[in-house]
Amino acid sequence: MLTPPKPTQKPKRPFFSSGPCAKRPGWRPDALGTALVGRSHRSADGRERLKLAITRTRDVLRLPEGYEVAIVPGSDTGAIELAMWNLLGARGTDVLAWDTFGKSWLRDATAELKLADLRTFEAEPGLLPDLGKVDFARDVIFTWNGTACGVRVPNGDWIPDDREGLVFCDATSALFAEDIDLRKIDVLTFSWQKALGGEGAHGMLVMSPRALDRLQSYRPSWPVPKLFRLTNGDGVLRDVFEGVTLNTPSMLCVEDYIDALAWASEIGGIDATIARAQANASLLYGWIEASTWVTPLAVDPEARSRTSVTMRFSEPALVQAPEGVRVELMRTMVRLLEEDAAAFDIAAYRGMPAGLRIWCGTTIDRADIEALLPWLDWAYSEARVAVLG
């Protein structure tokens, strides 16, 4: 195998981590100059900034009428678990799990909440379960885009409009990059640190009128921790949808999220953010198709992620080698790329087949993907010689 020459042009922003993700183009620390540091989030000014974050979220996402938004603790994990702890148990539940994170929500349903009426639909990395077997008379939980395995649902056509149960969607690595019909979703969660490159620790919870009705009328049999509690003896804590938070947020992070939403609006809103991610992914998948040494981990082209693009090694000599050899090659590639500051944080997620995972979301510039590609070929050739000889 001929070793290609070492590239000379590097990505201007070699940050391809799948979370926390790259900041928006042009971001600088002085974007946070108006942050209310040293001020209380309960002050009038603090509540105004939190309310602005909610309002801009609603506007950018073009939420349907009656949908409400809350800022909650614990990133996307906190948001989806908060929803599960408050809303599940009223009827049977179907959980779909084909990715590391979906399997975490499945574990919550089985080992923590111990739901009595539970059906599970699982699939191996690279595949989707049979969506046609889901029963929407029940509550349904799924992850739109599997960040670790790079497998997404192609669309929401499999979700009926006249469903009886609630649909819970972990959309943290899909939102702002996939065309999601929010009318199909009753509980949608995401984090600031994924699609828009915000800072970590805070989650977003979007609830439909049907989900809000459930929250008002139903109380689960299990204890709900204070950080998850959306109700009290008087009913629903309505002010959480007006900027009051369940714990103390970072006002620096709040300001960063407001800045990211402003950028999304300036470039043309959610249509523009989706278009950027799709253009990035299309470029990368075109390169993968022509490659002789990697192939997408996602088997079905229609189910391939447009954000966390995952690849496994496909050269026959490596396919036949032990997994430990492929892991060593992956680590060597990653080390070489990081030493030259050509790419950071692109190793496959733990538990997935050895390979690469490259974030193509909306905050990534297409030119940086283009500049990265020859570096991948170079690093693979160098690593292959080092590992296989």
C-alpha positions as CSV (number, residue, x, y, z in Angstrom):
1,M,0.0,0.0,0.0
2,L,1.5,3.3,-1.1
3,T,1.9,5.9,1.6
4,P,0.4,9.2,0.5
5,P,2.4,12.4,1.2
6,K,1.8,14.2,4.4
7,P,-0.8,16.9,3.8
8,T,0.2,20.6,4.2
9,Q,-3.2,22.2,4.7
10,K,-4.9,21.6,8.0
11,P,-8.5,22.2,9.1
12,K,-8.7,25.7,10.5
13,R,-10.8,24.2,13.4
14,P,-9.8,20.6,13.8
15,F,-12.4,19.9,16.4
16,F,-14.5,16.9,15.4
17,S,-15.6,15.6,18.8
18,S,-19.2,14.3,18.9
19,G,-19.7,16.0,22.3
20,P,-18.9,18.5,23.5
21,C,-19.0,19.6,19.9
22,A,-17.2,22.4,18.1
23,K,-18.2,26.0,18.9
24,R,-20.0,28.0,16.3
25,P,-17.9,29.5,13.5
26,G,-16.3,32.8,14.7
27,W,-16.9,32.1,18.4
28,R,-14.5,33.9,20.8
29,P,-14.6,34.1,24.6
30,D,-15.7,37.8,24.4
31,A,-19.1,36.5,23.1
32,L,-19.7,35.9,26.8
33,G,-19.0,39.4,27.8
34,T,-22.6,40.1,28.8
35,A,-22.9,37.1,31.0
36,L,-24.4,37.7,34.4
37,V,-21.4,36.3,36.4
38,G,-21.7,36.9,40.1
39,R,-25.4,37.5,39.8
40,S,-28.3,35.4,41.0
41,H,-30.2,33.4,38.4
42,R,-33.3,34.3,40.6
43,S,-32.8,38.0,40.1
44,A,-35.0,39.8,37.5
45,D,-32.0,40.1,35.2
46,G,-31.1,36.5,35.6
47,R,-34.6,35.3,34.9
48,E,-34.8,37.5,31.9
49,R,-31.7,35.8,30.4
50,L,-33.1,32.4,31.1
51,K,-36.4,33.3,29.6
52,L,-34.6,34.7,26.6
53,A,-32.9,31.3,26.1
54,I,-36.3,29.6,26.2
55,T,-37.9,32.1,23.8
56,R,-35.1,31.8,21.3
57,T,-35.2,28.0,21.5
58,R,-38.9,28.2,20.7
59,D,-38.4,30.5,17.8
60,V,-35.5,28.7,16.2
61,L,-37.2,25.3,16.5
62,R,-40.5,26.7,15.3
63,L,-42.3,24.8,18.0
64,P,-46.0,23.9,17.4
65,E,-48.6,25.8,19.4
66,G,-49.0,24.6,23.0
67,Y,-45.5,23.1,23.3
68,E,-43.5,24.3,26.3
69,V,-39.7,24.5,27.0
70,A,-37.7,24.1,30.2
71,I,-34.1,24.3,31.1
72,V,-33.2,21.4,33.3
73,P,-30.0,20.0,35.1
74,G,-27.8,17.2,33.9
75,S,-27.5,17.8,30.1
76,D,-29.6,15.6,27.8
77,T,-29.2,12.7,30.3
78,G,-30.9,14.7,33.0
79,A,-33.6,15.9,30.6
80,I,-34.6,12.4,29.4
81,E,-34.4,10.8,32.8
82,L,-36.4,13.7,34.3
83,A,-39.1,13.0,31.8
84,M,-39.1,9.3,32.4
85,W,-39.3,9.6,36.2
86,N,-42.2,12.0,36.0
87,L,-44.3,10.6,33.1
88,L,-43.8,6.8,32.8
89,G,-45.9,4.2,34.4
90,A,-49.3,5.5,33.4
91,R,-49.5,2.8,30.6
92,G,-47.3,0.2,29.0
93,T,-44.0,1.3,27.6
94,D,-42.0,0.3,24.5
95,V,-38.2,1.2,24.6
96,L,-36.1,1.1,21.4
97,A,-32.3,0.7,22.0
98,W,-29.7,0.3,19.3
99,D,-27.1,2.7,20.7
100,T,-25.1,3.1,23.9
101,F,-27.4,5.9,25.1
102,G,-30.7,4.2,24.2
103,K,-29.5,1.2,26.2
104,S,-29.0,3.5,29.1
105,W,-32.6,4.6,29.0
106,L,-33.6,0.9,28.7
107,R,-31.7,0.2,31.8
108,D,-33.5,3.0,33.6
109,A,-36.8,1.5,32.6
110,T,-35.9,-2.0,33.7
111,A,-33.5,-1.7,36.7
112,E,-34.4,1.6,38.2
113,L,-38.1,2.3,37.5
114,K,-38.8,-1.4,37.2
115,L,-41.7,-0.9,34.8
116,A,-44.1,-3.8,35.0
117,D,-45.5,-3.5,31.5
118,L,-42.4,-3.1,29.3
119,R,-41.4,-4.2,25.8
120,T,-37.9,-3.8,24.4
121,F,-36.7,-3.5,20.8
122,E,-32.9,-3.8,20.5
123,A,-30.4,-4.0,17.6
124,E,-26.7,-4.6,17.2
125,P,-24.4,-1.6,16.4
126,G,-25.0,-0.6,12.8
127,L,-28.7,-1.7,12.6
128,L,-32.1,-0.4,13.6
129,P,-34.8,-2.5,15.3
130,D,-38.0,-3.2,13.4
131,L,-39.9,0.1,13.8
132,G,-43.1,-1.4,12.5
133,K,-43.6,-3.5,15.6
134,V,-43.9,-0.5,18.0
135,D,-47.3,-0.1,19.6
136,F,-48.3,3.6,19.9
137,A,-51.1,2.8,22.2
138,R,-48.2,2.6,24.7
139,D,-45.6,5.1,25.6
140,V,-42.6,4.9,23.3
141,I,-38.9,5.9,24.0
142,F,-36.3,6.1,21.4
143,T,-33.1,8.0,20.4
144,W,-33.5,9.8,17.0
145,N,-29.7,9.6,16.3
146,G,-27.4,7.1,17.9
147,T,-24.4,9.2,18.6
148,A,-22.1,6.3,19.4
149,C,-23.0,4.0,16.5
150,G,-24.1,6.6,13.9
151,V,-27.5,5.0,13.2
152,R,-30.6,7.3,13.0
153,V,-34.2,6.8,12.2
154,P,-34.6,8.1,8.6
155,N,-37.8,10.1,9.4
156,G,-40.8,10.2,11.7
157,D,-43.3,8.6,9.2
158,W,-43.5,5.5,11.4
159,I,-45.0,7.6,14.3
160,P,-48.8,8.0,13.9
161,D,-50.6,11.4,14.5
162,D,-53.4,9.6,16.3
163,R,-51.3,7.8,18.9
164,E,-52.6,7.2,22.4
165,G,-49.4,7.0,24.3
166,L,-46.6,9.6,24.6
167,V,-43.5,9.6,22.3
168,F,-40.3,10.4,24.1
169,C,-37.4,11.3,21.9
170,D,-33.8,11.8,22.9
171,A,-32.8,14.2,20.0
172,T,-29.6,15.6,21.4
173,S,-27.4,14.7,18.4
174,A,-30.1,15.0,15.8
175,L,-31.8,18.4,16.5
176,F,-30.7,21.3,14.3
177,A,-29.3,18.7,11.8
178,E,-32.3,16.5,11.0
179,D,-35.7,17.5,9.8
180,I,-37.8,16.4,12.8
181,D,-41.6,16.9,12.7
182,L,-42.1,18.0,16.3
183,R,-45.8,17.2,16.1
184,K,-44.8,13.6,16.1
185,I,-42.9,14.0,19.5
186,D,-44.5,14.6,22.9
187,V,-41.3,14.8,24.9
188,L,-38.1,16.0,23.2
189,T,-34.8,16.4,24.9
190,F,-31.4,17.8,23.9
191,S,-28.3,19.5,25.4
192,W,-26.4,22.7,24.6
193,Q,-23.1,20.8,24.2
194,K,-24.2,18.8,21.1
195,A,-25.7,20.4,18.0
196,L,-25.0,24.0,18.7
197,G,-21.6,23.5,20.4
198,G,-22.7,25.1,23.7
199,E,-21.2,24.3,27.1
200,G,-22.1,21.3,29.1
201,A,-24.3,20.5,32.2
202,H,-27.6,21.9,31.0
203,G,-30.4,20.1,29.3
204,M,-33.5,21.2,27.4
205,L,-37.0,19.6,27.8
206,V,-39.7,20.2,25.2
207,M,-43.2,19.0,26.1
208,S,-46.3,18.8,24.0
209,P,-49.8,19.6,25.3
210,R,-50.4,15.9,25.7
211,A,-47.3,15.4,27.8
212,L,-48.3,18.5,29.9
213,D,-51.7,16.9,30.5
214,R,-50.0,13.7,31.7
215,L,-47.8,15.7,34.0
216,Q,-50.9,17.4,35.5
217,S,-53.1,14.4,35.9
218,Y,-50.6,11.6,36.8
219,R,-48.3,10.9,39.7
220,P,-45.9,8.0,39.5
221,S,-45.6,5.3,42.3
222,W,-41.9,5.8,42.7
223,P,-40.1,8.7,44.5
224,V,-39.0,11.5,42.2
225,P,-35.7,13.2,43.2
226,K,-35.8,17.0,43.8
227,L,-33.7,17.7,40.7
228,F,-36.3,15.9,38.6
229,R,-39.4,17.2,40.3
230,L,-41.8,19.1,38.0
231,T,-44.7,19.0,40.4
232,N,-45.6,19.8,44.0
233,G,-48.7,19.5,46.1
234,D,-50.3,22.3,44.1
235,G,-49.7,20.8,40.7
236,V,-47.3,21.4,37.9
237,L,-44.4,23.9,38.5
238,R,-45.5,26.1,35.6
239,D,-42.7,28.6,36.2
240,V,-40.1,26.1,35.0
241,F,-41.4,26.9,31.5
242,E,-40.8,30.6,32.2
243,G,-37.1,30.6,33.1
244,V,-37.2,29.3,36.7
245,T,-34.7,26.4,37.0
246,L,-34.7,23.4,39.3
247,N,-31.2,24.1,40.5
248,T,-28.6,26.8,40.0
249,P,-27.5,27.1,36.3
250,S,-24.2,28.6,35.1
251,M,-25.0,32.0,33.7
252,L,-21.8,31.8,31.6
253,C,-23.3,28.7,29.9
254,V,-26.7,30.4,29.6
255,E,-25.0,33.3,27.7
256,D,-23.1,30.9,25.5
257,Y,-26.3,29.1,24.5
258,I,-28.1,32.4,23.8
259,D,-25.1,33.3,21.6
260,A,-25.3,30.0,19.7
261,L,-29.1,30.5,19.1
262,A,-28.4,34.0,17.8
263,W,-25.9,32.6,15.4
264,A,-28.4,30.0,14.2
265,S,-31.0,32.7,13.6
266,E,-28.5,34.9,11.8
267,I,-27.5,32.2,9.2
268,G,-31.2,31.4,8.4
269,G,-32.6,29.4,11.2
270,I,-33.2,25.7,11.5
271,D,-33.4,25.2,7.7
272,A,-29.9,26.6,7.4
273,T,-28.5,24.6,10.3
274,I,-29.9,21.4,8.8
275,A,-28.5,22.3,5.3
276,R,-25.0,22.8,6.8
277,A,-25.0,19.4,8.6
278,Q,-26.3,17.6,5.5
279,A,-23.6,19.2,3.3
280,N,-20.9,18.1,5.7
281,A,-22.2,14.6,5.9
282,S,-22.6,14.2,2.2
283,L,-19.0,15.2,1.6
284,L,-17.7,12.8,4.2
285,Y,-19.9,9.9,3.0
286,G,-18.7,10.5,-0.6
287,W,-15.2,10.1,0.6
288,I,-16.0,7.0,2.6
289,E,-17.6,5.4,-0.5
290,A,-14.4,5.9,-2.5
291,S,-12.2,4.7,0.4
292,T,-10.5,1.3,0.4
293,W,-10.0,1.0,4.1
294,V,-13.2,2.2,5.9
295,T,-16.9,1.7,5.5
296,P,-19.9,3.2,7.4
297,L,-20.8,1.3,10.6
298,A,-24.5,2.0,9.8
299,V,-25.6,-0.7,7.3
300,D,-28.6,1.0,5.7
301,P,-27.7,4.1,3.8
302,E,-31.1,5.7,4.8
303,A,-30.2,5.2,8.5
304,R,-26.8,6.8,8.4
305,S,-26.3,9.7,10.8
306,R,-25.8,13.2,9.4
307,T,-24.0,14.3,12.5
308,S,-21.9,11.5,14.2
309,V,-20.6,9.7,11.1
310,T,-19.1,6.4,12.3
311,M,-16.8,4.2,10.3
312,R,-15.2,0.8,10.8
313,F,-12.1,-0.5,9.2
314,S,-12.8,-2.6,6.1
315,E,-9.5,-3.6,4.6
316,P,-9.5,-7.4,4.5
317,A,-6.2,-7.7,6.3
318,L,-7.7,-5.8,9.2
319,V,-11.2,-7.4,9.1
320,Q,-9.5,-10.8,9.6
321,A,-7.3,-9.5,12.4
322,P,-8.2,-9.6,16.1
323,E,-10.2,-6.6,17.4
324,G,-7.1,-5.6,19.5
325,V,-5.1,-5.0,16.3
326,R,-7.9,-2.7,15.0
327,V,-8.0,-0.9,18.3
328,E,-4.2,-0.3,18.2
329,L,-4.4,1.0,14.7
330,M,-7.3,3.3,15.7
331,R,-5.3,4.7,18.6
332,T,-2.2,5.2,16.5
333,M,-4.2,7.1,13.9
334,V,-5.8,9.3,16.5
335,R,-2.4,10.0,18.1
336,L,-0.8,11.0,14.8
337,L,-3.6,13.3,13.9
338,E,-3.6,15.0,17.3
339,E,0.2,15.4,17.3
340,D,-0.2,17.4,14.1
341,A,-3.3,19.2,15.3
342,A,-5.1,17.9,12.2
343,A,-8.0,16.4,14.1
344,F,-9.0,15.9,17.7
345,D,-11.3,13.3,19.4
346,I,-12.3,11.1,16.4
347,A,-11.8,7.6,17.9
348,A,-14.9,5.3,17.8
349,Y,-17.0,5.4,21.0
350,R,-16.2,2.8,23.7
351,G,-18.0,-0.4,23.1
352,M,-18.3,0.2,19.3
353,P,-16.2,-1.6,16.7
354,A,-12.8,0.0,16.3
355,G,-12.8,2.8,13.7
356,L,-13.5,6.5,13.5
357,R,-16.3,8.9,14.5
358,I,-16.4,12.3,13.0
359,W,-18.9,15.0,13.9
360,C,-20.5,16.7,10.9
361,G,-23.0,18.9,12.7
362,T,-24.0,22.4,11.9
363,T,-21.2,24.1,13.7
364,I,-18.6,22.3,11.5
365,D,-17.4,24.2,8.4
366,R,-17.5,22.1,5.2
367,A,-14.0,23.4,4.3
368,D,-12.6,21.7,7.5
369,I,-14.1,18.4,6.5
370,E,-12.6,18.8,3.1
371,A,-9.2,19.6,4.6
372,L,-9.4,16.6,7.0
373,L,-9.8,13.9,4.3
374,P,-6.2,13.7,3.0
375,W,-5.0,13.6,6.6
376,L,-7.2,10.5,7.3
377,D,-5.6,8.7,4.4
378,W,-2.1,9.7,5.5
379,A,-2.7,8.7,9.1
380,Y,-4.1,5.4,8.2
381,S,-1.1,4.6,6.0
382,E,1.3,5.5,8.7
383,A,-0.6,3.7,11.4
384,R,-1.0,0.6,9.3
385,V,2.7,0.3,8.8
386,A,3.3,0.8,12.5
387,V,0.8,-1.8,13.5
388,L,0.9,-4.4,10.7
389,G,4.4,-3.8,9.4
